[in-house]
Amino acid sequence: MILHNEYLYVTDEIDGFRLCRATLSETSTTMLLCKKGYIDVFFRDEMLRVGKDDLLIRIPRATELGPFEISDDFEFIELAIPNKIFEELMYELMRVEPLWWQKQEYLKANPLFHLSDYSKEFCELFFKLLTLQVAAPLNDYRRQILKLMARSATLEILNYLDKVIPTENLEVSRLASNSGDYTFHAFTKLLRENPHRREVQWFAAQIGITPKYLSEICKERSGKSASEWIADVTIAELKHLLRDTTIPIHKIAEQMEFPNASFFCQYTKKHTGLTPNKLRKERKS
């Protein structure tokens, strides 16, 4: 079985696994559940064995996996979520998961988990539901269902990480206030709390560093500058607000502290290619 659309890729075939590694590994977050047998993959110059009831999570451009070998009885199911969808989910989750970045950093270094009976059953049922949804004809409702299911899967992973990651790995000590890690953590926290602010200078001033240094830290930690982060989170917030069709466009512009509706429209079109009205229609589809 190899099923895919613009939102998800699902496979339980070796050819599908190879295709995913060849064409999607740099553009998608992947989750592989081993149901039987094993697969050995090189990770950070060591052999990593993914055995029965193990879940392997790979974040593109962060969790680099090398050559692999599989057992004769290897059975699995793999899910791939395109970066565009995954990042949109993560920006939305900044509202409910303040430690999402630390969890993602933990995943980069620790991509393998042995699942409990509950988590194993959840993954198998969830992957089965996704298979049915991806196999069905794509329509407006299907798109929203797939997005919601991908969001649910991400939330379940974050919930699972709460149980397996040592608490100290999720905390950023104030003793490290001069470190890049703490600076980036402080920036994302401010960004989560102030999605209406769009000036790099403002965020840098709150942290007590220069805008140039803030952008360097963001680039080093995430591959994106501070201004790119701000734009991405602003657009995620706008999309969230545009879901409520009872709120007029000009009211959203006011809420997000744009000087006027015209500037709001220009900003939205610049970063999404669509006007707020067209973006609202797209969000409903």
Buried (B, 14 or more C-beta within 10 A) or exposed (E): EBBBBEBBBBBBEEEBBEBBBEEBBEEBBBBBBBBEBBBBBBBEEEEBEBBBBBBBBBBBEBBEBEEBEBBEEBEBBBBBBBBEBBBBBBBBBBEEBBBBBBBBBBBBEBBBBBBEEEBBEBBBEBBEBBBEBBEBEEEEEBBBBBBEBBBEBBBBBBEBBEEEBEEEBBEBEEEEEEEBBBBBBBBBBBBBEBBEBBEBEEBBEBBEBEBEBBBBBBBEBBEBBBBBBBBBBBBBBBBBBBEEEEEEBBEBBBEBEBEEBEEBBEBBBEEBEBBBEEBBEEBEE
